[in-house]
């Protein structure tokens, strides 16, 4: 009798769980791929590392290729809807952002394999965890799903930063993990305050905005500040950035570029959504934090004498550029973030892989190893020069159009809000772009205008490992020459 009473309720619950599942098949596919990777390891245990690595690449690439097709189909069909008790909201913005993240993941894996990099189990699990967390963050419509998605993304980064099992790796990863746990707890406290104030955890529930607009401003500010700590940590925004240089320097090029792009794109998209549903005026706060982040990133990179640390500080600065989209109208902000994310992601892969030449000592002055590099490796030197030009944001790279779009939208935002903070941010962004020319061209200056102290012959690199960089450069140029081909009108 009791079972007969329970069955209708269970059936209704299952219907709610499965509601709209067809809209989130790409995200579910990534989670299945993550579980499949763990399960497959049972059959790869004891095999040679080369064979196991090949199988990991094969399974992950085939899965991502299929998921990429499904994500593009959803994007092209303009699919929208809610899924699983409205915990997830699929809209045109989330479709574009998740398609971008999946595309960058697939390209990164192809580049990694073309460079003959091994693909260990920890790398596979960490990589897919970051990807799953990023795409789930993009569609989350409930504070608990947002929290769990961000934590899944963080767990993936914890796995990746722990790959280097030496003293330097431990010194970089331990503070990062402790800092991440602290900001995670702060974020959860912020969620509890939001629930106490509004009585709902759904982001787009009418009661959410109404309650925040009527609640005590000090409590609202405290809740939003705690939430912001968790989001800004993922983006390495100042003052929650100190972990970034040490962590990124300790990583191989592939995971260095992955952590520099995917979490930041996902967190920036979350910020865009929140800025347009939270009734509290936060324009000045965002503008001030963006100014601080841009200055920390660019001025920090200015005096670096280690290649990876220079790139790590520049990654902080680019995270500041991404989140400037929080100040734009929602539709324009989404398009600007997608375009900037694509061009920056490709440029980061190009530069980080090419800059990874040998194993320099941790935090050592290694810029002198670039002296005379163009004479030894003219092809790679030319591509590296182009990559630095792309990171600066100069033509013929697509990042030029991306930065011009950001500056234009920031000017429009200033005209709308008439805010001194936004005008200051625009001036600081232009100033930082100008000074970035100096530190980005440090390495090209040494490559072309300095001679190596010891002349050592190096074979000119050929094959897929070299041509993959040419394709990356072509993709970056196409973003400038034919943006409508990639993004439509």
C-alpha positions in Angstrom: 0.0 0.0 0.0 2.8 2.4 0.9 4.7 1.5 -2.3 1.6 2.2 -4.3 1.4 5.7 -2.8 5.0 6.4 -3.4 5.2 5.2 -7.1 3.3 8.2 -8.6 5.5 10.6 -6.7 8.6 8.9 -7.8 7.4 8.9 -11.4 6.7 12.7 -11.2 10.2 13.3 -9.7 11.8 11.3 -12.6 9.8 13.3 -15.1 11.2 16.5 -13.5 14.7 15.2 -13.5 14.5 14.2 -17.2 12.7 17.4 -18.2 14.6 19.1 -21.1 17.5 16.6 -21.0 17.7 16.8 -24.8 18.9 20.4 -24.4 21.9 19.5 -22.4 23.2 16.5 -24.3 26.6 18.1 -25.0 27.2 18.8 -21.3 26.0 15.3 -20.3 28.3 13.9 -23.0 31.3 15.5 -21.4 30.4 14.1 -18.0 30.0 10.6 -19.5 33.3 11.1 -21.2 34.9 11.9 -17.9 33.5 8.7 -16.3 34.4 6.7 -19.4 38.0 7.9 -19.1 38.2 6.6 -15.5 36.5 3.3 -16.4 38.8 2.8 -19.4 41.9 3.0 -17.2 41.0 -0.4 -15.8 41.9 -1.9 -19.1 45.0 0.3 -19.7 46.6 -0.5 -16.3 49.9 -2.2 -16.8 50.1 -1.3 -20.5 53.0 0.7 -21.8 52.7 4.5 -21.3 52.8 5.1 -25.1 49.9 2.8 -25.7 47.9 4.0 -22.8 48.5 7.7 -23.8 47.4 6.9 -27.4 44.2 5.3 -26.2 43.4 8.2 -23.9 43.9 10.7 -26.8 41.7 8.5 -29.1 38.8 8.1 -26.7 38.9 11.8 -25.6 39.2 13.2 -29.1 36.5 11.0 -30.6 34.2 11.9 -27.8 34.9 15.7 -28.0 34.5 15.6 -31.8 31.0 14.2 -31.4 30.1 16.5 -28.6 31.4 19.5 -30.6 29.1 18.6 -33.5 26.1 18.3 -31.1 27.0 21.7 -29.5 27.2 23.3 -32.9 23.9 21.8 -33.9 22.3 23.2 -30.8 23.8 26.6 -31.4 22.8 26.7 -35.1 19.2 25.7 -34.2 18.9 28.4 -31.6 17.8 25.9 -29.0 16.5 27.4 -25.8 14.8 25.9 -22.7 15.1 24.7 -19.1 16.2 21.3 -17.9 15.9 19.2 -14.8 13.6 21.2 -12.5 14.9 24.4 -14.2 18.3 23.9 -12.6 19.8 24.5 -16.0 18.9 27.2 -18.5 19.9 26.8 -22.1 19.8 30.0 -24.1 21.6 31.4 -27.1 24.3 33.0 -25.0 25.2 29.8 -23.2 25.1 27.9 -26.4 27.7 30.2 -27.9 29.9 30.2 -24.8 29.8 26.4 -24.4 30.5 25.8 -28.1 33.6 28.1 -27.7 34.9 26.2 -24.7 34.4 22.8 -26.3 36.1 24.0 -29.5 39.1 25.3 -27.6 39.3 22.0 -25.6 39.3 20.0 -28.9 42.0 22.3 -30.5 44.1 22.1 -27.4 44.0 18.3 -27.4 45.0 18.2 -31.1 47.9 20.6 -30.5 49.0 18.6 -27.5 49.1 15.3 -29.5 50.8 17.0 -32.5 53.5 18.1 -30.1 54.0 14.4 -29.0 53.0 15.2 -25.4 52.1 12.3 -23.2 48.5 12.2 -21.9 48.5 10.7 -18.4 45.4 9.7 -16.5 45.7 12.7 -14.1 45.9 15.0 -17.1 42.9 13.4 -18.8 40.8 13.6 -15.6 41.9 17.1 -14.8 41.3 18.4 -18.3 37.8 16.9 -18.6 36.9 18.0 -15.1 37.7 21.6 -16.0 35.8 21.3 -19.2 32.7 19.7 -17.6 32.7 22.4 -14.8 33.1 25.2 -17.3 30.2 24.1 -19.6 27.9 23.3 -16.6 28.7 26.7 -15.1 27.5 28.2 -18.5 24.0 26.7 -18.2 23.5 26.7 -14.4 20.3 28.5 -13.3 20.5 27.6 -9.6 23.0 28.8 -7.0 23.8 25.2 -5.9 24.4 24.0 -9.5 26.6 27.1 -10.0 28.6 26.2 -6.8 28.9 22.5 -7.8 30.0 23.4 -11.3 32.6 25.9 -10.1 33.9 23.3 -7.7 34.1 20.6 -10.4 36.1 23.1 -12.4 38.3 23.8 -9.5 38.9 20.1 -8.7 40.1 19.7 -12.3 42.6 22.5 -11.8 43.8 21.1 -8.5 44.6 17.8 -10.3 46.5 19.6 -13.1 48.5 21.8 -10.8 49.5 18.7 -8.8 51.1 17.0 -11.8 54.6 18.4 -11.0 55.6 16.3 -8.1 58.7 18.1 -6.9 59.5 20.8 -4.4 58.6 23.6 -6.8 55.4 22.0 -7.9 54.3 21.5 -4.3 55.2 25.1 -3.4 53.0 26.3 -6.2 50.1 24.0 -5.8 49.6 23.9 -2.1 48.8 27.6 -1.6 46.6 27.5 -4.6 44.5 24.6 -3.3 44.2 26.2 0.2 43.3 29.6 -1.3 40.7 27.8 -3.5 39.2 26.0 -0.5 38.9 29.3 1.3 37.2 31.2 -1.5 34.9 28.2 -2.1 33.8 28.4 1.5 33.2 32.2 1.1 31.2 31.5 -2.0 29.0 29.0 -0.2 28.4 31.4 2.7 27.4 34.0 0.2 24.9 31.6 -1.3 23.4 30.9 2.1 23.0 34.7 2.7 21.3 35.0 -0.7 18.9 32.3 0.2 18.2 33.8 3.6 17.4 37.2 2.0 15.4 36.0 -1.0 14.0 32.6 -0.1 15.0 31.2 -3.5 18.2 29.8 -5.1 17.0 30.2 -8.7 18.9 33.0 -10.4 16.0 34.1 -12.6 13.3 33.8 -10.1 11.4 37.1 -9.7 11.6 36.9 -5.9 15.4 36.9 -6.2 15.8 40.4 -7.7 12.8 41.8 -5.7 14.2 40.6 -2.3 17.7 41.9 -3.0 16.4 45.3 -4.0 14.4 45.6 -0.7 16.9 44.0 1.7 19.4 45.8 3.9 22.2 47.1 1.6 24.9 46.0 4.0 23.7 42.4 4.0 23.3 42.4 0.2 26.8 43.9 -0.2 28.2 41.2 2.2 26.5 38.4 0.3 27.6 39.7 -3.1 31.2 40.3 -1.8 31.4 36.6 -0.7 30.0 35.4 -4.0 32.4 37.7 -5.9 35.4 36.2 -4.0 34.7 32.8 -5.5 34.2 34.1 -9.0 37.1 36.4 -9.0 39.4 33.7 -7.8 38.6 31.6 -10.9 39.5 34.6 -13.1 42.7 35.5 -11.2 41.4 39.0 -10.7 43.2 41.3 -8.2 43.3 41.0 -5.3 42.7 37.3 -5.6 45.5 36.7 -8.2 48.7 35.9 -6.2 48.4 32.1 -7.0 48.4 32.6 -10.8 52.2 33.2 -11.6 53.5 30.4 -9.4 50.9 27.9 -10.6 51.1 28.6 -14.3 54.9 28.6 -14.2 54.9 25.1 -12.8 52.7 23.7 -15.5 53.4 22.3 -19.0 52.4 24.6 -21.9 49.1 22.8 -22.7 47.6 22.9 -19.2 49.1 26.4 -18.6 47.0 27.7 -21.6 44.0 25.6 -20.6 43.8 27.0 -17.1 44.4 30.5 -18.5 41.3 30.3 -20.8 38.5 27.9 -20.0 37.8 28.9 -16.3 38.1 32.6 -17.1 35.6 32.3 -20.0 33.1 30.4 -17.9 33.5 32.8 -14.9 33.2 35.9 -17.2 30.0 34.5 -18.7 28.6 33.9 -15.3 29.5 37.5 -14.3 27.7 38.8 -17.4 24.5 36.9 -16.4 24.7 38.1 -12.8 25.3 41.7 -13.6 22.0 41.8 -15.5 19.8 40.1 -12.9 21.2 41.6 -9.6 19.4 44.9 -8.9 22.4 46.4 -6.9 24.4 48.9 -8.8 27.9 47.5 -9.2 29.3 49.4 -12.2 31.8 51.3 -10.1 33.0 48.2 -8.1 33.6 46.2 -11.3 35.4 49.1 -13.0 37.7 49.6 -10.0 38.5 45.9 -9.8 39.1 45.8 -13.5 41.5 48.7 -13.3 43.4 47.1 -10.4 43.6 43.8 -12.3 44.9 45.4 -15.5 47.5 47.3 -13.6 48.7 44.3 -11.6 48.9 42.1 -14.7 50.6 44.5 -17.0 53.0 46.1 -14.5 53.7 42.7 -13.0 54.8 41.4 -16.4 56.8 44.5 -17.1 59.7 43.5 -14.9 59.7 39.7 -15.3 62.9 37.9 -16.4 61.3 34.5 -16.6 59.4 33.6 -19.8 56.6 31.6 -18.1 56.1 34.2 -15.3 55.9 36.9 -17.9 53.1 35.0 -19.7 51.4 34.2 -16.4 51.1 37.9 -15.5 49.9 38.7 -19.0 47.2 36.1 -18.4 46.0 38.0 -15.4 45.7 41.1 -17.5 43.7 39.3 -20.2 41.4 38.0 -17.5 40.8 41.7 -16.6 40.0 42.4 -20.2 37.5 39.5 -20.4 35.5 40.7 -17.4 35.3 44.2 -18.7 32.3 42.7 -20.7 30.4 42.8 -17.4 29.9 46.5 -18.0 28.3 46.0 -21.5 24.7 45.3 -22.5 24.0 41.5 -22.3 23.8 40.7 -26.0 26.8 42.7 -27.0 28.8 41.5 -24.0 28.2 37.8 -25.0 29.3 38.4 -28.5 32.4 40.4 -27.4 33.3 37.7 -24.9 33.0 34.9 -27.5 35.1 36.7 -30.0 37.8 37.7 -27.4 37.8 34.3 -25.9 38.4 32.6 -29.3 41.2 34.9 -30.4 42.8 35.0 -27.0 42.5 31.2 -26.6 44.2 30.5 -30.0 46.9 33.1 -29.3 47.6 31.6 -25.9 48.1 28.1 -27.3 50.4 29.4 -30.0 52.6 31.4 -27.7 52.7 29.1 -24.7 53.6 26.0 -26.7 56.3 27.9 -28.7 57.7 29.5 -25.6 58.2 26.2 -23.9 61.8 25.5 -25.0 63.6 23.1 -22.6 63.2 23.0 -18.9 64.3 26.2 -17.3 64.9 26.4 -13.6 61.9 27.5 -11.5 61.7 31.3 -11.3 65.1 31.6 -13.0 66.2 34.4 -15.4 65.9 32.6 -18.7 65.3 35.3 -21.2 68.9 35.1 -22.4 68.1 31.7 -24.0 66.2 33.5 -26.7 69.3 35.3 -27.9 69.9 34.6 -31.6 66.9 32.1 -31.6 65.7 33.4 -35.0 68.9 32.3 -36.7 68.6 28.8 -35.3 64.8 28.4 -35.7 63.5 31.1 -38.2 60.1 29.5 -38.7 59.3 29.1 -35.0 60.7 32.6 -34.2 58.4 34.1 -36.9 55.3 32.4 -35.5 56.3 33.3 -31.9 56.6 36.9 -33.0 53.2 36.8 -34.6 51.8 35.2 -31.4 53.1 38.1 -29.3 51.6 40.6 -31.7 48.3 38.7 -31.3 48.5 39.0 -27.5 49.2 42.7 -27.8 46.2 43.1 -30.0 47.7 44.4 -33.2 46.8 43.6 -36.8 46.8 41.2 -38.6 45.7 39.2 -35.6 42.0 38.9 -34.7 42.7 40.1 -31.2 43.0 43.6 -32.8 39.3 43.5 -33.7 38.4 42.0 -30.3 40.1 44.8 -28.4 38.7 47.5 -30.6 35.3 46.0 -30.0 35.9 46.1 -26.2 37.1 49.7 -26.3 34.1 50.7 -28.4 31.6 49.0 -26.1 33.3 50.5 -23.0 32.9 54.0 -24.5 29.2 53.3 -25.1 28.9 52.1 -21.5 30.5 55.4 -20.4 28.0 57.4 -22.4 25.2 55.4 -20.8 26.3 55.6 -17.2 28.3 58.8 -17.3 30.7 57.2 -14.8 34.2 58.5 -14.1 35.2 54.9 -13.1 34.3 53.6 -16.6 36.2 56.5 -18.3 39.2 55.8 -16.1 39.0 52.1 -17.0 39.0 52.9 -20.7 42.0 55.1 -20.3 43.9 52.5 -18.2 43.0 49.7 -20.7 44.4 51.8 -23.6 47.5 52.7 -21.5 48.1 49.0 -20.5 47.8 47.9 -24.1 50.4 50.4 -25.1 52.9 49.4 -22.4 52.3 45.7 -23.2 54.2 46.3 -26.4 57.4 46.7 -24.4 57.3 43.5 -22.4 55.7 41.3 -25.1 58.5 42.3 -27.6 61.3 41.6 -25.1 61.6 38.1 -26.5 61.4 39.0 -30.2 64.0 41.6 -29.6 66.4 39.0 -28.2 65.5 36.5 -31.0 66.2 38.9 -33.9 68.6 41.5 -32.6 70.9 39.6 -30.2 73.4 36.9 -30.8 73.8 33.8 -28.7 76.9 33.6 -26.6 77.4 30.0 -27.6 76.4 29.1 -31.2 74.6 25.7 -31.2 73.1 24.3 -34.4 69.5 23.3 -34.2 67.6 21.3 -36.8 64.7 23.2 -38.4 61.5 21.6 -37.1 59.2 20.1 -39.6 56.2 17.8 -39.6 52.8 18.0 -37.9 54.4 19.5 -34.7 55.4 22.6 -36.7 52.5 22.8 -39.1 49.9 22.9 -36.2 51.3 26.3 -35.2 50.8 27.6 -38.8 47.1 26.5 -38.6 46.7 28.3 -35.3 48.2 31.5 -36.8 45.9 31.1 -39.8 42.9 30.8 -37.5 43.9 34.0 -35.6 44.2 35.9 -38.8 40.9 34.6 -40.1 39.2 36.1 -37.0 40.3 39.5 -38.3 39.8 39.0 -42.0 36.5 37.1 -41.9 34.8 37.5 -38.5 31.3 37.1 -40.1 32.4 33.7 -41.4 32.9 32.5 -37.8 30.2 34.4 -36.0 27.6 35.4 -38.5 26.2 38.9 -38.6 
